[in-house]
Amino acid sequence: MFARIRALIDRLHEVQEVNALSDRDLDDLGMTRDQVLDFLRMPQDINDRVTAMGAIFGLSQVELKRDHALWVEILSTCGHCADRSACAKFLAKGDQARATEATFCGNRGAFADLRTYAA
């Protein structure tokens, strides 16, 4: 119970910090205030999930992050995904996972496009 209360307090402080950001700070981040607040609500493993899924599609972390706006869009899509359990099972396959099997992934089109661009 204490951990949940502590997490709530931490979250409130994070929201206050985001609300204190200036427009210039947000421009430097390349995100809107709403996008930053949205990311605060996302599960903490989003970056790891996207990076792991991107690797299955043959993309390095550098390739994934090359286009900042697209990276934010991919993270957002993953963060709002309703198929987290399917994703977790798929990623648990490790080296056995194949991109063609990731039909549930809302980012599969973006990953395929990035792979074509990276090639």
C-alpha positions as CSV (number, residue, x, y, z in Angstrom):
1,M,0.0,0.0,0.0
2,F,2.8,2.4,0.9
3,A,4.5,1.8,-2.5
4,R,1.3,2.7,-4.3
5,I,0.9,6.0,-2.4
6,R,4.6,6.8,-3.0
7,A,4.2,6.1,-6.7
8,L,1.1,8.4,-6.8
9,I,3.1,11.2,-5.0
10,D,6.0,10.7,-7.4
11,R,3.6,10.9,-10.4
12,L,2.1,14.1,-9.1
13,H,5.6,15.7,-8.8
14,E,6.4,14.6,-12.3
15,V,3.2,16.2,-13.6
16,Q,4.1,19.4,-11.7
17,E,7.5,19.4,-13.3
18,V,6.0,19.0,-16.8
19,N,3.6,21.8,-16.2
20,A,6.5,24.0,-15.1
21,L,8.3,23.5,-18.5
22,S,8.5,26.5,-20.7
23,D,7.5,26.5,-24.3
24,R,11.2,26.7,-25.2
25,D,11.9,23.6,-23.0
26,L,9.2,21.7,-24.8
27,D,10.6,22.8,-28.2
28,D,14.0,21.5,-27.1
29,L,12.3,18.2,-26.3
30,G,10.5,18.2,-29.6
31,M,7.3,17.4,-27.9
32,T,4.1,19.1,-26.8
33,R,3.1,19.4,-23.1
34,D,0.2,16.9,-23.8
35,Q,2.7,14.4,-25.4
36,V,5.0,14.6,-22.3
37,L,2.1,14.2,-20.0
38,D,0.8,11.3,-22.1
39,F,4.3,9.6,-21.8
40,L,4.1,9.9,-18.0
41,R,1.0,7.8,-18.0
42,M,2.5,5.0,-20.2
43,P,4.0,1.8,-18.8
44,Q,7.7,2.2,-17.9
45,D,8.8,-0.6,-20.3
46,I,7.7,1.1,-23.5
47,N,11.2,2.1,-24.7
48,D,12.4,-1.5,-24.1
49,R,9.4,-3.0,-25.9
50,V,9.8,-0.7,-28.9
51,T,13.6,-1.4,-29.1
52,A,13.1,-5.2,-28.8
53,M,10.3,-5.2,-31.5
54,G,12.4,-2.9,-33.7
55,A,15.3,-5.4,-33.5
56,I,12.9,-8.2,-34.6
57,F,12.2,-6.0,-37.7
58,G,16.0,-5.7,-38.2
59,L,16.3,-2.1,-36.8
60,S,18.9,-0.8,-34.5
61,Q,18.1,1.6,-31.7
62,V,20.0,4.3,-33.7
63,E,17.8,3.6,-36.8
64,L,14.6,3.7,-34.6
65,K,15.5,7.1,-33.1
66,R,16.9,8.7,-36.3
67,D,13.6,10.6,-36.9
68,H,12.6,12.1,-33.6
69,A,9.0,12.8,-34.6
70,L,8.5,9.2,-35.9
71,W,10.2,7.8,-32.7
72,V,7.7,9.7,-30.5
73,E,4.8,8.5,-32.7
74,I,6.0,4.8,-32.4
75,L,6.4,5.1,-28.6
76,S,2.9,6.6,-28.4
77,T,1.4,3.8,-30.5
78,C,3.1,1.2,-28.4
79,G,2.0,3.0,-25.2
80,H,-1.7,2.9,-26.2
81,C,-1.6,-0.7,-27.5
82,A,-4.4,-3.0,-26.4
83,D,-2.3,-6.1,-27.3
84,R,0.3,-5.8,-24.6
85,S,-0.1,-9.5,-23.6
86,A,0.3,-10.6,-27.2
87,C,3.3,-8.4,-27.5
88,A,4.9,-9.8,-24.3
89,K,4.3,-13.4,-25.5
90,F,5.8,-12.6,-28.8
91,L,8.9,-10.8,-27.4
92,A,9.4,-13.7,-25.0
93,K,10.2,-15.9,-28.0
94,G,13.5,-14.0,-28.3
95,D,15.5,-15.1,-31.4
96,Q,12.6,-17.3,-32.5
97,A,10.3,-14.3,-33.1
98,R,9.8,-13.3,-36.7
99,A,8.5,-9.9,-37.9
100,T,6.0,-11.6,-40.2
101,E,4.3,-13.0,-37.1
102,A,3.8,-9.6,-35.4
103,T,0.5,-9.0,-37.1
104,F,-0.9,-7.6,-33.8
105,C,1.7,-4.8,-33.7
106,G,0.4,-1.3,-34.4
107,N,3.9,-0.2,-35.4
108,R,4.6,-3.0,-37.9
109,G,4.1,-0.6,-40.8
110,A,6.4,2.0,-39.4
111,F,9.0,-0.6,-38.6
112,A,8.8,-2.0,-42.2
113,D,9.1,1.5,-43.6
114,L,12.1,2.3,-41.4
115,R,13.7,-1.0,-42.5
116,T,13.2,0.0,-46.1
117,Y,14.7,3.4,-45.5
118,A,17.6,2.0,-43.5
119,A,18.5,-0.5,-46.2
